[in-house]
């Protein structure tokens, strides 16, 4: 009996040490982000034309907008090649292909693009993919592959007569994975009005009564969290999320169903889910979206790693497709 207080004291000390370590980790991450050079340091500016003037978008003008943005991407490819940047030129040429449907395109700097897969003007189910860190025109290929995998899965699962579309939205300047900005909501705050504007636009382009789902990956879930209040979406799914900036799903103040998933192979599980005021900003994103305290509908992502949520044949992709199609009773829970 004399050993019990000692054992209890030791357990208490361990818990206190763990809490202290977690609190210390965020400042350490921020410090590292400030002093560790980014992989692939900033290159000289890549020339590109200004965005094409496409006028007001309506279902009737979609084809004209796609053509104008493809032409803009082709010109950006020529300018990048003349500048000696073959990698960007190749990325722009891919987007300029006749098979690509660009709702918006801006080849300047890191670049922005909004791409549609499927017939948006006829779609009953629309999924919007919101990417996370290190997504730009230079890495757009992997983002497109995720959107294409989802589109294929949706078309395979959709019931007869149900038409689907996927919108790959690189509509904001994403932070670097190793950077000060990836630990704060700053980029998300700037991106949120743009995401709201996109959703409003999609509601005018897709048929009345269509279902719209936001599928938000990694830092993209922070963007969705900042944009969620009043957003006209049916479902918001957070995958590989470090947090949303809100303490609970209800705190997002959205009428949408809130879903969350994290694969067992995702390193985000080890990110401290806290918020702290540091160096004139708020660092961290609060409650873990897959925790019971957050209150989201948690679904199965099996062994997905941080980049694996849209892998063909995966549990996470199947569930994201079911959410988009409104087949919520078939979503397997995590």
C-alpha positions as semicolon CSV with decimal commas, in nm:
position;residue;x (nm);y (nm);z (nm)
1;X;0,000;0,000;0,000
2;X;0,293;0,230;0,067
3;X;0,389;0,221;-0,304
4;X;0,056;0,339;-0,441
5;X;0,110;0,716;-0,392
6;X;0,453;0,685;-0,560
7;X;0,304;0,507;-0,864
8;X;0,022;0,758;-0,892
9;X;0,266;1,046;-0,859
10;X;0,480;0,899;-1,135
11;X;0,181;0,863;-1,369
12;X;0,082;1,223;-1,299
13;X;0,434;1,340;-1,371
14;X;0,437;1,152;-1,702
15;X;0,105;1,307;-1,807
16;X;0,230;1,654;-1,716
17;X;0,549;1,596;-1,914
18;X;0,348;1,483;-2,215
19;X;0,128;1,793;-2,200
20;X;0,433;2,014;-2,171
21;X;0,593;1,844;-2,470
22;X;0,281;1,895;-2,680
23;X;0,265;2,263;-2,588
24;X;0,632;2,304;-2,674
25;X;0,601;2,130;-3,009
26;X;0,401;2,398;-3,187
27;X;0,654;2,678;-3,118
28;X;0,926;2,436;-3,225
29;X;0,744;2,362;-3,549
30;X;0,700;2,730;-3,619
31;X;1,065;2,803;-3,542
32;X;1,170;2,521;-3,773
33;X;0,943;2,654;-4,045
34;X;1,105;2,995;-4,016
35;X;1,462;2,873;-4,036
36;X;1,451;2,555;-4,247
37;X;1,472;2,630;-4,619
38;X;1,181;2,509;-4,827
39;X;1,243;2,214;-5,054
40;X;1,283;2,354;-5,402
41;X;1,364;2,712;-5,308
42;X;1,176;2,990;-5,481
43;X;1,262;3,022;-5,849
44;X;1,263;3,338;-6,060
45;X;0,915;3,445;-6,165
46;X;0,768;3,247;-6,455
47;X;0,606;3,471;-6,717
48;X;0,244;3,404;-6,808
49;X;-0,042;3,601;-6,963
50;X;-0,313;3,751;-6,743
51;X;-0,627;3,538;-6,699
52;X;-0,856;3,525;-7,001
53;X;-1,157;3,756;-6,999
54;X;-1,446;3,511;-7,013
55;X;-1,738;3,727;-6,899
56;X;-2,027;3,605;-6,681
57;X;-2,043;3,227;-6,657
58;X;-2,370;3,053;-6,741
59;X;-2,441;2,698;-6,856
60;X;-2,457;2,835;-7,211
61;X;-2,114;3,002;-7,193
62;X;-1,925;2,715;-7,027
63;X;-1,778;2,584;-7,353
64;X;-1,656;2,930;-7,451
65;X;-1,494;2,974;-7,110
66;X;-1,323;2,635;-7,135
67;X;-1,182;2,727;-7,477
68;X;-1,057;3,067;-7,360
69;X;-0,884;2,922;-7,056
70;X;-0,726;2,641;-7,257
71;X;-0,588;2,902;-7,498
72;X;-0,451;3,095;-7,202
73;X;-0,281;2,782;-7,068
74;X;-0,131;2,713;-7,412
75;X;0,013;3,065;-7,426
76;X;0,148;3,024;-7,070
77;X;0,318;2,700;-7,182
78;X;0,489;2,881;-7,469
79;X;0,605;3,161;-7,239
80;X;0,733;2,917;-6,975
81;X;0,924;2,720;-7,241
82;X;1,082;3,039;-7,376
83;X;1,178;3,124;-7,018
84;X;1,356;2,791;-6,990
85;X;1,117;2,626;-6,744
86;X;1,032;2,297;-6,911
87;X;0,852;2,158;-6,605
88;X;0,600;2,442;-6,588
89;X;0,564;2,441;-6,966
90;X;0,469;2,072;-6,955
91;X;0,217;2,132;-6,675
92;X;0,057;2,418;-6,871
93;X;0,046;2,213;-7,193
94;X;-0,135;1,933;-7,011
95;X;-0,400;2,178;-6,894
96;X;-0,430;2,318;-7,247
97;X;-0,531;1,980;-7,393
98;X;-0,870;1,974;-7,568
99;X;-0,997;1,716;-7,318
100;X;-0,953;1,954;-7,023
101;X;-1,232;2,182;-6,899
102;X;-1,088;2,485;-6,719
103;X;-1,346;2,694;-6,541
104;X;-1,066;2,933;-6,440
105;X;-0,692;2,954;-6,500
106;X;-0,411;3,186;-6,397
107;X;-0,059;3,083;-6,493
108;X;0,119;3,359;-6,306
109;X;0,338;3,278;-6,006
110;X;0,255;2,946;-5,838
111;X;-0,061;2,945;-6,049
112;X;-0,432;2,884;-5,996
113;X;-0,675;2,660;-6,180
114;X;-1,030;2,533;-6,147
115;X;-1,098;2,226;-6,357
116;X;-1,425;2,045;-6,424
117;X;-1,446;1,671;-6,490
118;X;-1,783;1,575;-6,632
119;X;-2,079;1,779;-6,755
120;X;-2,129;2,042;-6,487
121;X;-2,440;2,190;-6,647
122;X;-2,617;1,853;-6,628
123;X;-2,474;1,712;-6,304
124;X;-2,705;1,593;-6,028
125;X;-2,409;1,533;-5,793
126;X;-2,111;1,769;-5,775
127;X;-1,795;1,713;-5,569
128;X;-1,550;1,998;-5,507
129;X;-1,196;1,894;-5,415
130;X;-1,009;2,144;-5,196
131;X;-0,635;2,066;-5,187
132;X;-0,382;2,102;-4,910
133;X;-0,026;2,228;-4,889
134;X;0,230;2,223;-5,169
135;X;-0,033;2,221;-5,445
136;X;0,044;2,450;-5,737
137;X;0,056;2,433;-6,116
138;X;0,394;2,262;-6,080
139;X;0,237;1,978;-5,878
140;X;-0,108;1,996;-6,037
141;X;-0,070;1,653;-6,197
142;X;-0,113;1,468;-5,868
143;X;-0,418;1,682;-5,779
144;X;-0,571;1,605;-6,117
145;X;-0,509;1,233;-6,064
146;X;-0,703;1,248;-5,737
147;X;-0,994;1,426;-5,907
148;X;-0,989;1,178;-6,196
149;X;-0,988;0,880;-5,958
150;X;-1,291;1,020;-5,778
151;X;-1,472;1,093;-6,105
152;X;-1,416;0,737;-6,228
153;X;-1,541;0,593;-5,900
154;X;-1,847;0,818;-5,902
155;X;-1,942;0,726;-6,258
156;X;-1,904;0,357;-6,173
157;X;-2,119;0,379;-5,859
158;X;-2,383;0,625;-5,976
159;X;-2,725;0,478;-6,033
160;X;-2,873;0,485;-6,382
161;X;-2,976;0,837;-6,474
162;X;-2,755;1,006;-6,211
163;X;-2,500;1,243;-6,364
164;X;-2,187;1,347;-6,180
165;X;-1,916;1,612;-6,200
166;X;-1,597;1,677;-6,006
167;X;-1,448;2,025;-5,964
168;X;-1,077;2,035;-5,882
169;X;-1,035;2,374;-5,715
170;X;-0,683;2,510;-5,694
171;X;-0,829;2,851;-5,622
172;X;-0,591;2,972;-5,351
173;X;-0,221;2,995;-5,287
174;X;-0,152;2,689;-5,075
175;X;0,116;2,699;-4,803
176;X;0,431;2,491;-4,818
177;X;0,433;2,180;-4,602
178;X;0,746;2,313;-4,432
179;X;0,659;2,679;-4,377
180;X;0,533;2,918;-4,113
181;X;0,203;2,965;-4,299
182;X;0,106;2,597;-4,281
183;X;0,066;2,624;-3,903
184;X;-0,174;2,921;-3,911
185;X;-0,515;3,000;-4,062
186;X;-0,380;3,299;-4,259
187;X;-0,394;3,139;-4,604
188;X;-0,728;2,978;-4,520
189;X;-0,876;3,314;-4,420
190;X;-0,776;3,455;-4,758
191;X;-0,905;3,149;-4,943
192;X;-1,244;3,119;-4,770
193;X;-1,421;3,404;-4,959
194;X;-1,298;3,255;-5,286
195;X;-1,436;2,914;-5,197
196;X;-1,771;3,067;-5,101
197;X;-1,779;3,250;-5,436
198;X;-1,704;2,925;-5,620
199;X;-1,989;2,743;-5,447
200;X;-2,229;3,027;-5,533
201;X;-2,112;3,007;-5,894
202;X;-2,155;2,629;-5,908
203;X;-2,510;2,663;-5,779
204;X;-2,590;2,874;-6,086
205;X;-2,412;2,642;-6,329
206;X;-2,538;2,304;-6,206
207;X;-2,907;2,212;-6,228
208;X;-3,140;2,329;-5,951
209;X;-3,162;2,072;-5,674
210;X;-2,823;1,916;-5,740
211;X;-2,623;1,790;-5,442
212;X;-2,290;1,959;-5,374
213;X;-2,018;1,813;-5,152
214;X;-1,687;1,964;-5,044
215;X;-1,406;1,710;-5,005
216;X;-1,128;1,884;-4,816
217;X;-0,779;1,740;-4,779
218;X;-0,515;1,837;-4,521
219;X;-0,476;2,218;-4,507
220;X;-0,773;2,233;-4,743
221;X;-0,987;2,129;-4,446
222;X;-0,876;2,448;-4,270
223;X;-0,998;2,642;-4,576
224;X;-1,331;2,457;-4,568
225;X;-1,359;2,524;-4,197
226;X;-1,315;2,899;-4,244
227;X;-1,562;2,902;-4,536
228;X;-1,825;2,671;-4,386
229;X;-2,056;2,922;-4,216
230;X;-2,355;2,978;-4,440
231;X;-2,201;2,779;-4,726
232;X;-2,463;2,620;-4,954
233;X;-2,323;2,268;-4,942
234;X;-2,490;1,939;-4,855
235;X;-2,182;1,763;-4,717
236;X;-1,833;1,865;-4,605
237;X;-1,582;1,582;-4,571
238;X;-1,248;1,643;-4,396
239;X;-0,968;1,395;-4,470
240;X;-0,618;1,401;-4,326
241;X;-0,719;1,714;-4,138
242;X;-0,497;1,890;-3,885
243;X;-0,811;2,067;-3,757
244;X;-1,048;2,333;-3,883
245;X;-0,997;2,618;-3,639
246;X;-1,330;2,526;-3,477
247;X;-1,372;2,337;-3,152
248;X;-1,664;2,128;-3,274
249;X;-1,849;2,042;-3,593
250;X;-2,138;2,256;-3,471
251;X;-1,890;2,542;-3,434
252;X;-1,848;2,547;-3,812
253;X;-2,203;2,689;-3,827
254;X;-2,290;2,499;-4,142
255;X;-2,611;2,327;-4,245
256;X;-2,400;2,065;-4,424
257;X;-2,335;1,722;-4,278
258;X;-1,979;1,721;-4,145
259;X;-1,770;1,409;-4,206
260;X;-1,413;1,326;-4,110
261;X;-1,165;1,046;-4,166
262;X;-0,799;0,972;-4,109
263;X;-0,608;0,667;-4,226
264;X;-0,390;0,473;-3,987
265;X;-0,087;0,554;-4,203
266;X;-0,137;0,932;-4,191
267;X;0,132;1,130;-4,006
268;X;-0,125;1,401;-3,925
269;X;-0,230;1,179;-3,633
270;X;0,088;1,296;-3,457
271;X;0,024;1,669;-3,503
272;X;-0,084;1,831;-3,173
273;X;-0,448;1,937;-3,199
274;X;-0,417;2,260;-3,004
275;X;-0,431;2,634;-3,064
276;X;-0,181;2,879;-2,922
277;X;-0,116;3,252;-2,954
278;X;0,242;3,301;-3,065
279;X;0,435;3,581;-3,235
280;X;0,129;3,793;-3,312
281;X;-0,063;3,507;-3,469
282;X;-0,259;3,196;-3,373
283;X;-0,079;2,869;-3,436
284;X;-0,257;2,534;-3,463
285;X;-0,612;2,437;-3,557
286;X;-0,779;2,304;-3,244
287;X;-0,986;1,990;-3,191
288;X;-0,904;1,675;-3,385
289;X;-1,186;1,634;-3,642
290;X;-1,196;1,255;-3,596
291;X;-1,228;1,282;-3,218
292;X;-1,554;1,223;-3,037
293;X;-1,527;1,572;-2,891
294;X;-1,545;1,731;-3,238
295;X;-1,868;1,551;-3,327
296;X;-1,825;1,482;-3,699
297;X;-1,952;1,169;-3,870
298;X;-1,632;0,964;-3,875
299;X;-1,592;0,727;-4,170
300;X;-1,345;0,455;-4,254
301;X;-1,021;0,540;-4,434
302;X;-0,848;0,209;-4,348
303;X;-0,469;0,233;-4,381
304;X;-0,455;0,546;-4,599
305;X;-0,142;0,757;-4,564
306;X;-0,155;1,135;-4,596
307;X;-0,154;1,124;-4,976
308;X;-0,366;0,811;-5,012
309;X;-0,727;0,919;-4,960
310;X;-0,807;0,921;-5,333
311;X;-0,622;0,601;-5,421
312;X;-0,832;0,386;-5,658
313;X;-0,986;0,091;-5,477
314;X;-0,932;0,240;-5,131
315;X;-1,193;0,248;-4,854
316;X;-1,158;0,626;-4,826
317;X;-1,226;0,687;-5,197
318;X;-1,528;0,456;-5,187
319;X;-1,672;0,642;-4,890
320;X;-1,604;0,985;-5,041
321;X;-1,793;0,872;-5,351
322;X;-2,085;0,747;-5,139
323;X;-2,098;1,079;-4,954
324;X;-2,101;1,270;-5,283
325;X;-2,377;1,049;-5,424
326;X;-2,588;1,098;-5,110
327;X;-2,572;0,727;-5,026
328;X;-2,491;0,806;-4,666
329;X;-2,636;0,484;-4,524
330;X;-2,372;0,292;-4,720
331;X;-2,077;0,488;-4,582
332;X;-1,865;0,257;-4,366
333;X;-1,794;0,412;-4,030
334;X;-1,455;0,456;-3,869
